[in-house]
Amino acid sequence: MEIKKVLRQKAQEASEAAYSPYSHAKVGSAIEMSDGSIYTGCNIENASYGGTICAERVAILKAVSDKKMQIKKVYVYTKEGWPPCGMCRQVMSEFATSDMEVIIGDVAGKETVMKFSDLMPLSFTPDHLTK
């Protein structure tokens, strides 16, 4: 099965585990790391909204906690096809490969595919701290 289809299926499944009693938005994400491993995450809301964490960051943090540091593809699934928020984009930039692809999918099957550099041009990366 094509990797994009695998990521979509896993992101959609992850969205079903979302804890979203306030927004009722169920978001799922699946990421492929440079070694081919796949991690998933769902959004987890908190009554103190600042404690909420997005699906993309959950998946990334799971990968990093397993010492996987380079993201090859990110799939974000929501009913409406929402793009990643700014905080998620910044976390992605920390672990993105130079050609990382972001795929945004919705319940109707529509997908938007783009390079991360198009989603977040001029991103602040660890390279900026070594200059």
Secondary structure as GFF3:
##gff-version 3
##sequence-region A 1 131
A	DSSP	alpha_helix	3	15	.	.	.	ID=ss1
A	DSSP	beta_strand	28	33	.	.	.	ID=ss2
A	DSSP	beta_strand	38	42	.	.	.	ID=ss3
A	DSSP	three_ten_helix	49	51	.	.	.	ID=ss4
A	DSSP	alpha_helix	55	65	.	.	.	ID=ss5
A	DSSP	beta_strand	71	77	.	.	.	ID=ss6
A	DSSP	alpha_helix	86	95	.	.	.	ID=ss7
A	DSSP	beta_strand	96	105	.	.	.	ID=ss8
A	DSSP	beta_strand	111	115	.	.	.	ID=ss9
A	DSSP	alpha_helix	116	119	.	.	.	ID=ss10
A	DSSP	three_ten_helix	126	130	.	.	.	ID=ss11
###
